[in-house]
Amino acid sequence: MKASNGYWRERLIDDMPQSLADELDQFETEITLRKQGKIGERVFAETRLRRGAYGQRYDNGHRNDGLKTQNLSYPCGDLTKGPDTVWDAPGMLRIKIPYGGMNCRQAEVMAELAEEYSDGIAHVTTRQDFQLHFIHIDDTPTIMRRLAAVGITTREACGNSVRNVTACPYAGICPDQTFDVTPYAHALTYFLLGHPDCQDFGRKFKPAFSGCKDKACGLVNMHDIGYIATTRNINGQTKRGFEMYIGGGLGPVPRQAKLLNEFVSEEEFLPVTQCVARIFGRLGEKKNRGRARIKFLVEKLGIDEFRRLVDEERKILDHDDHWTSYLSDIHQNEEKPSRDVKAGSPDKVLDKEYEQWLQSNIYHQRQKGYVAVILHLPLGDITADQLRSLADLTRKYTNETLRTTVEQNIIIRWVSESDIPAIHKELKDAQLAIPGAGTIVDITSCPGTDTCKLGTSSSRGLTAELVKRLEARNGSMHEAVRNLKIKVSGCFNSCGQHHIADLGFFGVGRNVDKHTVPHFQVVLGGQWTENAGSYGLGIGAVPSKRIPETVDRLTEAFVEEHQPGEQFKDYVQRIGKAEIKKKIDDLIAIPKYDEDRFYYSDWGDPREYTKDDIGIGECAGEVISAYTFDMTNAERKVFEAQLMLEKDRAQEAADMAFDAMLTAANGLLRLKIPNVSKTLEDTVSHFKNQYVDTEIFFDPYAKGKFAQYFLSAAEKSGQPQTSESAHQLTEEASLFVEACHSCAGRMSEQPATP
């Protein structure tokens, strides 16, 4: 039974800074005022988001994941009043875990909160955070107080703010690191938290740290701002610093971060970051959220001009003692073992499952005799009881050292090699000794349609099905595919990081036989290593129910056709997307609705699939076939643009990508104006009048950005293109074509005009 807010306020008030206690009291007052209608919903939305409180989708009281179906009692309130009733619908609370570091007491509190206020499950995210789902807004101040009492905050976990600072989970124990980035990630977290220069952003701002350059580490290339540890010899002394990058990001159209400075010293990295924040706050887009991330500002200004602005800003920045004060106690975050290394090797355990676990879930530290144990958490979920067991055994075998990972796992560090068999036994008792960490069965997945309002397809349901099938093949799996990365996103936003996977998938909806069918766009050839070194491209959408067959086809082809030592992304580049797409072309078509309804529902959910999009439009039956012909051509042109990119024909690729957009726009216009003129000027004008100004094309999930992709490309048509800009335009064309499909699908669901 959960205690009252007043009980926890009295009990915890002495365990947190007074400023934080006052802030939480203020938030509680704001909740009351919102209920009374004295604070507008838009203002309150930003207030709660900046404290980590999100709205969420709910779905008949269970999670559609196929692995851990949980029947929920819904502690959040009466759900019959509908999703727009903020006070009675469930929500989600995101909890910041800077660089993934936490201790046993914090894990125990997380367990208590998951059990008392949520559905008994804590979810590890791809930003090393925790999320609790099905939370009632009235309970959030108490939850925040209990977290604050053990040194955890939800502040700025969401909203237009600096998000959780991520870092390599092996920082401090990695054999290849330049130095331990942990204290720097810690310093940046608390320097920027609530900083006045970080309160006027148009969108979120995500930092990351990496201890080395060639591994995945912090995935710096896909972040708004990133730091890779490096050193320089200055006056005979080795000086620590960072290669500093800005302007990366995934989302619908990913950008690679640009090098801002080859070396920023440890004394300067905080003020330089502050300068970047000030420029982003001052010059970044505020009105158009689709263009408000810093990657668009860097693109607009150019990296040279942005670098000049940072240098100028640094000259006028007032001194702050916090820039260097952290250096005096930089070793406070250093971790040490609680148990000495014992002589000899651990006892031999004659168990096949143990041997598999040992092969995939043990990481040998740079400190001889110690290892990190990786807990493979399917779908990133861990139960309250498992968290308690984890805390107990971590106290027993280590110095209470835990870290979450961007692959949605948890790592126990500083385990003596001699304790490996014993810790495996205790993990097995807690059902936490699941082998396969870091292998093809360790699939990253966003929440998708289970709880996310933006979800288009069931990423968790698909992931569960893929895991089940891949685990069944585990004994016969070829070594070439064992360590491939699979990542699944429920929509185009890439929360599952599908762009940097060998095999990535993101959810889309397609209209088939007057029914909306869940699909996933197939993205191939991303690079996880070298801090997310390159991004994959889509080759087409496949019905959700046929994605497992798609994975089988592509992995089997890779086994048969790869060259010795060849990575999957290199195989994709060598074979070419045209040849690879042929291997799955027959999986795209599905039977009609009346013939086989299996394909018209999503994984983990037996109900017929629907999208919650809202659109106004007409269905002109006599021109549907012509529309379909145009859309087929548009998809072909997007694919041909990708083939041209493979051959380094950037200008031709960009021209073809724009032609695909134009073809799709004309196809959609046929549904309104059968004899539409096909000149560029007329197409743009009619498209704006018929679809943009009327908001028929407006997808609430995409906030109108896909229409802007086309309109912006039309303004710039004919301009010279680089490889990078052509890549971006091809991504935008793919998304625009998908948006045209969705718009036509919404229109077909409307009654025809008499």
C-alpha positions in Angstrom: 0.0 0.0 0.0 1.4 3.4 -0.9 1.8 6.1 1.7 0.2 9.5 1.4 2.1 12.5 0.0 2.2 14.1 3.4 3.8 11.1 5.0 6.7 11.1 2.5 7.1 14.9 2.6 7.6 14.7 6.3 9.9 11.7 6.2 12.1 12.9 3.3 12.3 16.6 3.8 15.7 16.3 5.6 17.2 14.1 3.0 17.3 16.5 0.1 18.5 20.1 -0.6 16.0 22.7 0.5 15.9 24.2 -3.0 14.8 20.9 -4.5 12.2 20.4 -1.7 10.8 23.8 -2.5 10.7 23.0 -6.2 8.7 19.8 -5.6 6.3 21.7 -3.4 5.9 24.2 -6.2 5.1 21.4 -8.7 2.5 19.9 -6.4 0.9 23.3 -6.1 0.9 23.6 -9.9 -0.9 20.3 -10.2 -3.6 21.6 -7.9 -3.9 24.8 -9.8 -4.2 23.0 -13.1 -7.0 20.9 -11.8 -8.8 24.1 -10.8 -8.2 25.5 -14.3 -5.9 28.3 -13.1 -3.0 27.1 -15.2 -3.4 26.4 -18.9 -2.7 23.0 -20.3 0.1 24.2 -22.6 2.0 25.9 -19.8 1.5 22.9 -17.5 2.5 20.5 -20.2 6.0 22.0 -20.4 6.2 22.2 -16.6 5.5 18.5 -16.1 7.6 17.5 -19.1 10.6 19.3 -17.6 10.1 17.2 -14.5 10.0 13.9 -16.5 6.2 13.4 -16.6 4.9 12.3 -20.0 1.5 11.3 -21.2 1.3 7.8 -22.6 -1.0 5.5 -24.6 -2.9 2.8 -22.7 -4.1 -0.4 -24.2 -6.6 -2.7 -22.4 -4.4 -3.3 -19.3 -1.5 -5.2 -20.7 1.8 -4.8 -22.4 1.8 -6.4 -25.9 5.3 -7.7 -25.8 4.9 -11.5 -25.9 7.7 -11.9 -23.4 6.4 -10.5 -20.1 2.7 -9.9 -20.4 1.7 -8.1 -17.3 -1.9 -7.8 -16.2 -2.2 -4.4 -14.7 -4.5 -3.2 -11.9 -4.0 0.4 -13.2 -3.0 2.3 -10.1 -3.3 5.4 -12.2 -7.1 5.8 -12.0 -10.2 5.3 -14.0 -9.3 4.8 -17.7 -12.9 4.9 -18.9 -12.8 8.7 -19.2 -10.6 8.6 -22.2 -6.9 9.5 -23.0 -7.5 13.3 -23.0 -8.5 13.3 -19.3 -5.1 14.1 -18.0 -5.9 13.4 -14.4 -7.3 9.9 -14.9 -5.3 8.5 -17.7 -2.0 6.8 -17.0 1.3 8.5 -17.7 5.0 7.8 -17.7 7.7 9.1 -15.5 11.3 9.3 -16.9 14.0 9.1 -14.3 17.5 10.4 -15.1 20.5 8.1 -14.4 23.5 10.2 -15.5 26.0 8.1 -17.4 24.0 5.1 -16.2 25.6 5.0 -12.8 23.6 4.0 -9.8 24.0 2.2 -6.4 22.1 -0.5 -4.6 20.0 1.7 -2.5 18.8 3.6 -5.6 18.0 0.3 -7.3 15.9 -0.7 -4.2 14.0 2.6 -4.3 13.3 2.1 -8.0 11.9 -1.3 -7.1 9.7 0.1 -4.4 8.3 2.8 -6.7 7.7 0.3 -9.6 5.8 -1.9 -7.3 3.8 0.7 -5.4 2.9 3.2 -8.2 3.5 1.4 -11.5 2.9 -2.2 -12.9 5.9 -3.7 -11.1 8.3 -3.2 -14.0 11.1 -0.6 -14.4 12.1 0.0 -18.0 15.7 0.8 -19.0 15.8 3.2 -22.0 18.3 3.8 -24.8 19.5 6.9 -23.0 20.4 4.9 -19.8 17.4 6.3 -18.0 14.7 4.4 -16.2 11.0 4.8 -17.0 8.0 3.9 -14.9 4.8 3.5 -16.8 1.1 3.8 -15.8 1.8 6.5 -13.2 -0.9 8.8 -11.9 0.0 12.5 -12.1 -1.1 13.0 -8.5 1.6 10.6 -7.3 4.5 12.2 -9.2 5.6 14.7 -6.4 5.8 11.9 -3.9 7.8 9.7 -6.3 10.1 12.6 -7.1 10.7 13.2 -3.3 11.6 9.5 -2.7 14.0 9.6 -5.7 15.5 12.8 -4.5 16.2 11.3 -1.1 18.6 8.8 -2.7 20.2 11.3 -5.1 18.1 10.8 -8.2 16.2 13.5 -10.2 13.6 13.5 -12.9 14.3 17.2 -13.6 14.7 18.0 -17.3 14.4 14.3 -18.2 11.9 15.4 -20.9 10.9 18.7 -22.5 13.0 21.3 -24.3 15.9 20.8 -22.0 19.3 19.1 -21.6 18.4 15.4 -21.5 20.3 12.6 -19.6 24.0 12.8 -20.1 25.0 9.4 -21.5 28.5 7.7 -21.4 30.2 4.5 -22.2 29.1 2.0 -19.4 32.6 0.6 -19.4 34.2 3.9 -18.6 36.9 3.3 -16.0 37.3 -0.4 -16.8 37.7 -0.4 -20.5 41.1 -1.7 -21.8 41.0 0.7 -24.7 40.0 3.9 -23.1 42.0 7.1 -23.2 40.9 7.9 -19.7 37.8 7.5 -17.5 35.1 9.9 -18.7 32.8 9.3 -15.7 33.8 12.4 -13.6 33.4 14.6 -16.7 30.0 13.3 -17.5 29.1 13.8 -13.8 30.4 17.4 -13.9 28.5 18.2 -17.1 25.2 16.8 -15.7 25.1 19.0 -12.7 26.6 22.0 -14.3 23.9 22.1 -16.9 21.0 20.9 -14.7 18.7 24.0 -14.3 21.4 26.3 -15.8 19.8 29.6 -16.9 21.5 29.3 -20.3 19.7 26.0 -21.0 16.1 27.1 -20.3 15.2 28.6 -23.7 15.8 25.8 -26.2 13.4 25.2 -29.0 13.9 21.4 -28.6 15.8 18.8 -26.6 19.6 18.7 -26.3 21.3 15.4 -25.9 25.0 15.0 -24.7 27.2 11.9 -24.7 30.8 10.9 -23.7 33.1 8.3 -25.1 36.3 7.1 -23.8 37.7 6.0 -27.1 37.0 6.5 -30.8 36.7 3.2 -32.6 34.2 1.3 -30.4 30.5 2.1 -30.0 31.1 3.7 -26.5 29.0 6.8 -26.3 27.7 6.9 -29.8 28.9 10.5 -30.1 28.2 10.9 -33.8 24.4 10.7 -33.2 24.3 13.3 -30.5 23.6 17.0 -30.3 26.9 17.4 -28.5 29.5 14.8 -27.9 32.9 14.4 -26.3 35.6 11.8 -27.2 38.4 11.5 -24.7 41.8 12.5 -26.0 45.2 13.7 -24.7 47.9 16.1 -25.8 51.5 16.7 -24.8 51.8 20.3 -23.6 55.1 21.5 -22.3 56.2 18.0 -21.6 53.0 17.0 -19.7 50.1 14.8 -20.8 47.0 17.0 -20.8 43.5 15.6 -20.8 40.8 16.9 -23.1 38.1 16.1 -25.6 37.4 16.0 -29.3 34.2 18.0 -29.3 31.4 17.3 -31.7 28.0 19.0 -32.3 25.0 18.7 -34.5 24.4 14.9 -34.7 21.0 13.3 -34.3 18.8 10.5 -35.5 15.1 11.1 -35.8 13.3 11.0 -39.2 16.4 12.3 -41.1 19.6 11.6 -39.3 22.7 13.8 -39.3 26.3 13.0 -38.4 27.8 15.2 -35.8 30.5 17.7 -37.0 33.9 18.2 -35.3 33.8 21.5 -33.5 37.3 21.3 -32.0 40.0 18.7 -32.1 41.1 19.4 -28.5 39.1 21.2 -25.7 41.0 20.9 -22.4 39.3 19.6 -19.2 39.3 23.2 -17.8 37.6 24.5 -21.0 35.0 21.9 -21.9 32.4 23.3 -19.5 32.6 26.9 -20.7 32.8 25.9 -24.3 29.6 23.8 -23.8 28.0 26.7 -22.1 28.8 28.8 -25.2 27.2 26.2 -27.5 24.1 26.2 -25.3 23.8 30.0 -25.4 24.1 30.1 -29.2 21.5 27.3 -29.6 19.2 29.1 -27.2 19.6 32.4 -29.0 19.6 31.3 -32.7 17.9 28.0 -32.7 14.5 27.6 -34.3 11.6 28.1 -31.8 8.4 28.0 -34.0 8.9 25.0 -36.3 9.6 22.1 -33.9 10.5 19.9 -36.8 13.6 22.1 -37.5 14.4 23.1 -33.9 17.2 20.7 -33.0 20.8 22.0 -33.0 21.6 19.8 -36.0 19.5 22.1 -38.2 21.2 25.2 -36.8 24.6 23.8 -37.5 23.4 22.9 -41.0 22.0 26.4 -41.6 25.1 28.3 -40.3 27.8 25.8 -41.4 30.3 24.3 -38.9 32.9 27.0 -39.6 30.5 29.8 -38.8 29.2 28.0 -35.7 32.8 27.5 -34.6 33.4 31.3 -35.0 30.3 32.1 -33.0 31.5 29.8 -30.2 34.9 31.5 -30.1 33.3 34.9 -30.0 30.9 33.8 -27.2 33.8 32.5 -25.2 35.5 35.8 -25.2 32.6 37.6 -23.5 31.5 34.8 -21.1 31.6 35.7 -17.5 33.9 33.5 -15.4 32.3 30.7 -13.3 34.2 28.8 -10.6 32.2 25.7 -11.4 34.1 25.4 -14.7 37.1 24.0 -12.8 36.0 23.3 -9.2 35.1 19.7 -10.1 38.7 19.0 -11.0 39.8 19.3 -7.3 37.8 16.1 -6.5 37.8 14.4 -9.9 38.6 11.1 -8.3 35.4 11.0 -6.2 33.6 8.9 -8.9 36.4 6.3 -9.1 35.2 2.8 -8.4 37.1 0.2 -6.4 36.5 -3.4 -5.7 35.1 -4.6 -2.4 36.7 -8.1 -2.8 40.3 -9.0 -3.6 41.1 -11.2 -6.5 41.6 -14.8 -5.4 44.5 -16.9 -6.6 43.6 -19.5 -9.3 40.8 -19.7 -11.7 37.1 -20.1 -10.9 35.6 -23.5 -10.4 34.6 -25.2 -13.6 30.9 -25.5 -14.1 29.7 -28.2 -16.5 26.6 -26.5 -17.8 26.0 -25.7 -21.5 23.7 -22.7 -20.6 26.4 -21.4 -18.2 29.0 -21.7 -21.0 26.8 -19.7 -23.3 26.3 -17.0 -20.7 30.0 -16.9 -19.9 30.8 -16.4 -23.6 28.4 -13.5 -24.1 27.7 -11.8 -20.7 31.2 -11.4 -19.3 33.4 -8.4 -20.1 37.1 -8.6 -18.9 38.1 -5.3 -17.3 41.5 -3.5 -17.8 42.1 -4.3 -14.1 43.5 -7.9 -14.0 41.3 -10.4 -12.3 38.1 -8.5 -12.5 35.1 -8.6 -14.9 31.9 -6.8 -15.6 28.8 -9.0 -15.7 26.2 -7.9 -18.3 22.5 -8.5 -17.5 20.6 -9.1 -20.7 17.2 -7.5 -20.1 14.7 -8.5 -22.8 12.9 -5.3 -24.0 14.8 -3.4 -21.3 12.4 -4.6 -18.6 13.3 -5.6 -15.0 10.8 -6.4 -12.3 10.7 -5.0 -8.8 11.8 -8.3 -7.3 14.6 -8.7 -9.7 15.9 -5.2 -8.9 15.9 -6.1 -5.2 17.8 -9.4 -5.9 20.2 -7.4 -8.1 20.9 -5.0 -5.2 21.5 -7.8 -2.8 24.0 -9.7 -4.9 25.8 -6.5 -5.9 26.3 -5.6 -2.3 27.6 -9.1 -1.7 30.1 -9.3 -4.5 31.0 -5.7 -5.4 31.2 -2.2 -4.1 27.6 -1.6 -5.1 28.5 -0.7 -8.7 25.8 -0.8 -11.3 25.4 0.9 -14.7 22.6 0.9 -17.2 23.5 0.8 -20.9 22.1 2.3 -24.1 21.3 -1.3 -25.2 18.8 -1.4 -22.4 20.8 -3.7 -20.2 22.5 -3.4 -16.7 26.1 -4.1 -15.9 27.6 -5.2 -12.6 31.2 -4.0 -12.5 34.2 -5.1 -10.4 33.3 -8.7 -10.0 36.2 -10.9 -9.0 36.7 -13.7 -11.6 36.6 -16.3 -8.9 33.1 -15.2 -8.0 31.7 -15.7 -11.5 30.1 -19.1 -10.9 28.5 -18.0 -7.6 27.1 -14.8 -9.1 25.7 -16.7 -12.1 23.8 -19.0 -9.7 22.3 -16.1 -7.9 21.4 -14.4 -11.1 19.8 -17.5 -12.4 17.7 -17.8 -9.3 16.5 -14.3 -10.0 15.9 -15.1 -13.7 18.5 -12.6 -14.7 21.1 -15.0 -16.1 19.8 -14.8 -19.7 22.7 -15.4 -22.2 23.1 -13.5 -25.4 24.1 -10.0 -24.2 25.4 -8.0 -27.2 24.5 -10.7 -29.7 21.7 -10.8 -32.3 19.1 -11.8 -29.7 19.8 -8.7 -27.7 17.5 -6.5 -29.7 16.9 -2.9 -28.8 13.3 -1.7 -29.0 11.4 1.4 -28.1 8.0 1.1 -26.4 6.1 1.5 -29.7 2.3 1.2 -29.6 2.4 -0.3 -26.1 2.7 3.0 -24.3 4.0 5.7 -26.8 1.5 8.1 -28.3 3.6 8.4 -31.4 3.9 4.6 -32.0 2.7 3.4 -35.4 3.6 -0.3 -35.1 4.3 -2.7 -32.2 8.0 -2.6 -31.9 8.0 -4.6 -28.6 5.7 -7.2 -30.1 7.9 -7.6 -33.1 11.0 -7.7 -31.0 9.6 -10.5 -28.8 8.8 -12.6 -31.8 12.2 -12.0 -33.3 13.9 -13.0 -30.0 11.8 -16.1 -29.7 12.7 -17.3 -33.3 16.4 -16.3 -33.0 16.8 -18.1 -29.7 15.3 -21.2 -31.3 18.1 -21.0 -33.9 20.8 -20.3 -31.3 22.3 -23.8 -31.4 22.7 -23.8 -35.2 23.4 -20.1 -35.7 26.4 -19.2 -37.9 29.1 -17.2 -36.3 28.8 -14.6 -39.0 25.4 -13.4 -37.8 25.8 -14.1 -34.1 26.8 -10.5 -33.2 24.7 -8.6 -35.7 22.8 -5.6 -34.3 19.0 -5.5 -34.7 17.1 -2.4 -33.6 13.4 -1.7 -33.8 11.5 1.6 -33.6 7.7 1.9 -33.5 7.8 5.0 -35.8 10.2 7.1 -37.8 11.6 8.9 -34.8 14.4 6.3 -34.3 14.0 6.0 -30.5 15.0 2.4 -31.1 18.1 3.7 -33.0 17.3 1.7 -36.1 19.6 3.9 -38.2 22.8 2.5 -36.6 21.8 -1.2 -36.7 22.9 -3.8 -39.2 19.2 -4.6 -39.5 16.9 -1.8 -38.5 13.1 -1.5 -38.6 10.7 1.4 -38.0 6.9 1.2 -38.0 4.7 2.6 -40.8 1.1 2.0 -41.8 0.0 1.1 -45.3 -3.5 1.0 -46.8 -4.3 -2.4 -48.3 -7.7 -3.5 -49.6 -9.3 -0.5 -47.7 -7.7 -1.6 -44.4 -4.6 -0.1 -42.7 -1.9 -2.8 -42.3 1.1 -2.5 -39.9 4.4 -2.4 -41.8 8.0 -1.9 -41.0 10.4 0.0 -43.2 13.6 -2.1 -43.5 16.8 -0.1 -42.9 20.1 -1.8 -43.7 23.8 -1.1 -43.3 24.1 1.1 -40.2 27.3 1.1 -38.2 27.3 0.7 -34.4 31.0 1.0 -33.9 33.2 4.1 -34.3 30.6 5.9 -32.1 27.8 5.3 -34.6 30.1 5.7 -37.6 27.5 5.7 -40.3 23.7 5.4 -40.8 21.7 2.8 -42.8 19.1 3.5 -45.5 15.7 2.0 -46.0 15.0 -0.4 -48.9 11.3 -0.6 -48.6 8.4 -1.4 -46.3 7.4 -5.0 -45.4 4.2 -6.1 -43.6 4.9 -6.5 -39.9 4.0 -10.1 -39.8 6.6 -10.9 -42.5 9.5 -9.1 -40.8 10.7 -12.4 -39.1 10.9 -14.0 -42.6 12.8 -10.9 -43.8 15.4 -11.3 -41.0 15.7 -15.0 -41.9 16.2 -14.3 -45.6 18.8 -11.5 -45.0 20.8 -13.3 -42.4 20.9 -16.6 -44.4 22.0 -14.6 -47.5 24.8 -13.0 -45.5 26.0 -16.4 -44.2 26.1 -17.8 -47.8 27.5 -14.7 -49.6 29.8 -12.8 -47.2 33.5 -12.8 -47.6 35.9 -13.8 -44.8 35.9 -11.2 -42.1 33.3 -9.0 -43.9 31.0 -6.9 -41.8 27.3 -6.7 -42.6 27.4 -3.1 -43.7 30.3 -3.8 -46.0 28.4 -6.8 -47.4 25.4 -4.6 -48.1 27.6 -2.0 -49.8 29.3 -4.7 -51.9 26.2 -6.6 -53.0 24.1 -3.5 -53.4 20.6 -2.7 -52.2 19.0 -3.7 -55.5 20.2 -7.3 -55.2 19.4 -7.4 -51.5 15.9 -6.0 -52.1 15.2 -8.8 -54.6 15.6 -11.3 -51.8 12.6 -10.0 -50.0 10.4 -8.5 -52.8 8.0 -11.4 -52.6 7.3 -10.7 -48.9 5.8 -7.3 -49.6 2.5 -8.4 -51.1 -0.1 -9.8 -48.7 -3.5 -11.6 -49.3 -6.7 -9.5 -49.4 -8.5 -8.9 -46.1 -11.3 -11.5 -46.8 -8.7 -14.1 -47.7 -6.4 -14.0 -44.7 -6.7 -11.5 -41.8 -3.5 -12.7 -40.2 -1.6 -9.8 -41.7 -4.1 -7.2 -40.6 -3.2 -7.3 -36.9 0.1 -6.5 -35.2 2.4 -8.7 -33.2 1.2 -9.3 -29.6 -2.2 -7.8 -30.3 -5.0 -10.0 -31.9 -7.2 -7.1 -32.7 -7.5 -5.6 -36.1 -4.8 -2.9 -36.6 -5.9 0.7 -36.7 -4.1 4.0 -36.7 -5.3 6.9 -34.5 -4.6 9.5 -37.2 -7.2 12.1 -37.9 -7.7 13.4 -41.4 -10.2 15.2 -43.5 -10.5 14.3 -47.2 -12.4 12.6 -50.0 -12.0 9.3 -51.8 -12.2 9.5 -55.5 -12.6 5.9 -56.5 -12.1 6.4 -60.2 -8.6 7.7 -59.8 -7.2 5.3 -57.2 -5.5 3.1 -59.7 -3.7 6.1 -61.2 -2.7 7.2 -57.7 -1.3 3.7 -57.0 0.7 3.8 -60.2 2.2 7.1 -59.2 3.1 5.9 -55.7 4.7 2.8 -57.1 6.8 5.0 -59.3 7.7 7.3 -56.4 8.9 4.3 -54.3 10.9 3.0 -57.2 12.6 6.4 -57.6 13.5 6.6 -53.9 15.1 3.2 -54.2 17.0 4.2 -57.3 18.2 7.3 -55.5 19.7 5.0 -52.8 21.4 3.0 -55.5 23.0 6.1 -56.9 24.2 7.1 -53.4 25.9 3.7 -53.3 27.8 4.6 -56.4 28.8 8.1 -55.1 26.6 9.8 -57.7 25.3 12.4 -55.2 23.8 14.9 -57.6 21.9 12.3 -59.5 20.7 10.7 -56.3 19.4 14.0 -55.0 17.7 14.8 -58.3 16.0 11.3 -58.3 15.0 11.7 -54.6 13.3 15.0 -55.4 11.6 13.5 -58.5 10.2 10.8 -56.2 8.7 13.5 -53.9 7.3 15.3 -57.0 5.8 12.1 -58.3 4.2 11.2 -54.9 2.8 14.7 -54.5 1.2 14.5 -58.0 -0.2 11.1 -57.1 -1.8 12.5 -54.0 -3.2 15.5 -56.0 -4.9 13.1 -58.4 -7.3 12.2 -55.6 -8.4 15.8 -55.5 -7.7 17.1 -59.0 -7.7 14.3 -61.6 -6.2 16.5 -64.4 -3.7 18.3 -62.3 -0.9 20.1 -64.2 2.5 18.5 -63.5 4.8 21.6 -63.7 6.8 22.1 -60.6 5.2 25.4 -59.8 1.6 24.1 -60.2 2.3 21.0 -58.2 3.7 23.0 -55.3 0.9 25.5 -55.4 -1.8 22.9 -55.6 -0.2 20.8 -52.9 -0.1 23.7 -50.5 -3.7 24.7 -51.3 -5.2 21.3 -51.2 -3.2 19.5 -48.5 -1.0 21.8 -46.5 -3.2 24.9 -45.9 -6.2 22.6 -45.3 -4.1 20.4 -42.9 -5.4 17.3 -44.7 -1.7 16.2 -45.0 -1.0 17.2 -41.4 0.0 14.1 -39.4 -0.2 15.0 -35.7 2.7 12.6 -35.0 5.0 14.3 -37.4 3.9 17.8 -36.6 3.7 18.7 -40.3 7.4 18.2 -41.0 7.0 15.8 -43.9 5.2 18.4 -46.0 8.0 20.9 -45.3 10.5 18.3 -46.6 8.8 18.5 -50.0 8.3 22.3 -50.0 11.8 23.0 -48.9 13.2 20.6 -51.5 11.2 22.3 -54.2 12.6 25.7 -53.2 16.2 24.3 -53.5 15.7 22.1 -56.6 18.5 22.4 -59.1 21.1 23.4 -56.5 24.4 21.5 -56.3 24.4 18.6 -53.8 27.1 17.0 -51.6 27.1 13.4 -50.6 25.7 14.3 -47.2 23.0 16.6 -48.5 21.9 14.0 -51.1 21.8 11.4 -48.3 19.5 13.6 -46.2 17.3 14.4 -49.2 16.9 10.7 -50.0 15.9 10.1 -46.3 13.4 12.9 -46.5 12.0 11.6 -49.8 11.4 8.2 -48.3 9.5 9.7 -45.4 7.5 12.0 -47.6 6.4 9.1 -49.8 5.4 7.2 -46.6 3.5 10.3 -45.4 1.6 10.4 -48.8 0.6 6.7 -48.2 -0.7 7.6 -44.7 -2.6 10.6 -46.0 -4.3 8.6 -48.7 -5.1 5.9 -46.1 -6.8 8.5 -43.8 -8.7 9.9 -46.8 -10.0 6.5 -47.8 -11.5 6.1 -44.3 -13.7 9.2 -44.8 -17.1 8.9 -46.3 -17.1 9.7 -50.0 -18.7 12.9 -51.1 -22.1 12.3 -52.9 
